[in-house]
Amino acid sequence: MRILIDMNLSPEWVHEFKLHNIEAVHWSYIGDIGAPDIIIMDWARKNECIVFTHDLDFGTALALTKAEKPSVIQVRTQNVTVTHLSKMVISSLETYTDLLLKGALLVLDEDKKRIRILPL
């Protein structure tokens, strides 16, 4: 499993994922920081990555395009720090690995987790 971390989340996530043997890269290391979401999604699809974001537009793009990939993990909390979210994110990745590898939208907030199989 490979994770592509969107610009709206800290590059500190790269290290956190590495601690859990998950390969991850922050978009700022590989692409234009001002790139539109469609470019980020296209890169993730071509490189078999799951997009990890705090941006609601990725879910909308999946729905509008009826795409089957890339999977997206969308965090819907105000506090998106690694220390606050790590346990929830890592346990969700472990729980939903199979679905995320096939194509899914996973929405995480403080109270619940929702997963939808792609295409939406």
C-alpha positions as CSV (number, residue, x, y, z in Angstrom):
1,M,0.0,0.0,0.0
2,R,1.3,3.4,-1.0
3,I,-0.1,6.7,0.3
4,L,0.0,10.1,-1.4
5,I,-0.4,12.8,1.2
6,D,-2.2,16.0,-0.1
7,M,-0.8,19.5,0.5
8,N,-3.4,20.3,3.2
9,L,-1.8,17.7,5.5
10,S,1.6,17.9,7.1
11,P,4.6,16.2,5.6
12,E,5.1,14.7,9.2
13,W,2.6,12.0,8.0
14,V,5.4,10.5,5.9
15,H,7.3,9.6,9.0
16,E,4.2,8.4,10.9
17,F,3.2,6.0,8.1
18,K,6.8,4.8,7.9
19,L,6.7,3.8,11.6
20,H,3.8,1.5,10.6
21,N,5.6,0.1,7.5
22,I,3.4,2.0,5.1
23,E,5.1,3.7,2.2
24,A,4.0,7.4,1.8
25,V,5.1,10.5,0.0
26,H,3.9,14.1,0.4
27,W,2.8,15.9,-2.7
28,S,5.2,18.7,-2.1
29,Y,8.1,16.3,-2.6
30,I,7.0,15.2,-6.1
31,G,4.7,17.8,-7.7
32,D,3.8,21.4,-8.1
33,I,2.3,22.6,-4.8
34,G,-0.3,24.6,-6.7
35,A,-1.4,21.6,-8.9
36,P,-5.1,21.1,-9.3
37,D,-6.7,18.1,-7.6
38,I,-7.2,16.4,-11.0
39,I,-3.4,16.3,-11.5
40,I,-2.9,14.9,-8.0
41,M,-5.5,12.2,-8.6
42,D,-4.1,11.3,-11.9
43,W,-0.6,10.9,-10.5
44,A,-2.0,8.8,-7.6
45,R,-3.9,6.5,-10.1
46,K,-0.9,6.0,-12.3
47,N,1.4,5.3,-9.3
48,E,-1.1,3.1,-7.5
49,C,-1.4,5.4,-4.5
50,I,-4.2,6.1,-2.1
51,V,-4.8,9.8,-1.7
52,F,-4.8,11.0,2.0
53,T,-6.5,14.4,2.2
54,H,-8.5,17.0,4.3
55,D,-10.0,18.3,1.0
56,L,-13.7,17.5,0.3
57,D,-13.1,18.1,-3.4
58,F,-11.5,14.7,-3.9
59,G,-14.7,12.8,-3.0
60,T,-16.7,15.1,-5.2
61,A,-14.3,14.4,-8.1
62,L,-14.7,10.7,-7.6
63,A,-18.5,11.0,-7.7
64,L,-18.6,13.2,-10.8
65,T,-16.1,11.1,-12.8
66,K,-17.4,7.7,-11.6
67,A,-13.7,6.8,-11.2
68,E,-12.7,3.4,-9.8
69,K,-9.3,4.7,-8.7
70,P,-7.5,6.2,-6.8
71,S,-8.9,5.4,-3.4
72,V,-9.2,8.4,-1.2
73,I,-9.0,8.7,2.6
74,Q,-10.8,12.0,3.5
75,V,-10.3,13.4,7.0
76,R,-13.1,15.6,8.2
77,T,-11.9,16.9,11.5
78,Q,-10.6,20.3,12.5
79,N,-7.5,19.0,14.2
80,V,-5.5,17.2,11.5
81,T,-2.3,16.8,13.4
82,V,-0.4,13.5,13.4
83,T,-0.7,13.2,17.2
84,H,-4.4,13.7,17.1
85,L,-5.3,11.5,14.1
86,S,-2.6,8.8,13.9
87,K,-4.4,6.1,15.9
88,M,-7.6,6.5,14.0
89,V,-5.9,6.7,10.6
90,I,-3.6,3.7,11.1
91,S,-6.4,1.5,12.5
92,S,-8.7,2.4,9.6
93,L,-5.9,1.6,7.1
94,E,-5.5,-1.8,8.8
95,T,-9.3,-2.5,8.9
96,Y,-10.0,-1.4,5.3
97,T,-6.8,-2.3,3.4
98,D,-8.5,-4.8,1.0
99,L,-11.2,-2.3,0.0
100,L,-8.8,0.6,-0.4
101,L,-6.6,-1.5,-2.6
102,K,-9.6,-2.2,-4.8
103,G,-11.0,1.3,-4.9
104,A,-12.9,3.1,-2.1
105,L,-13.6,6.4,-0.5
106,L,-13.0,6.3,3.3
107,V,-14.3,9.3,5.2
108,L,-13.0,9.7,8.8
109,D,-14.4,12.1,11.4
110,E,-14.3,12.3,15.1
111,D,-17.3,10.0,15.6
112,K,-17.5,7.6,12.7
113,K,-15.9,6.0,9.7
114,R,-17.7,5.6,6.4
115,I,-16.4,3.6,3.4
116,R,-17.9,3.5,-0.1
117,I,-16.8,1.3,-2.8
118,L,-15.8,3.0,-6.1
119,P,-17.2,4.0,-8.4
120,L,-19.6,6.2,-6.5
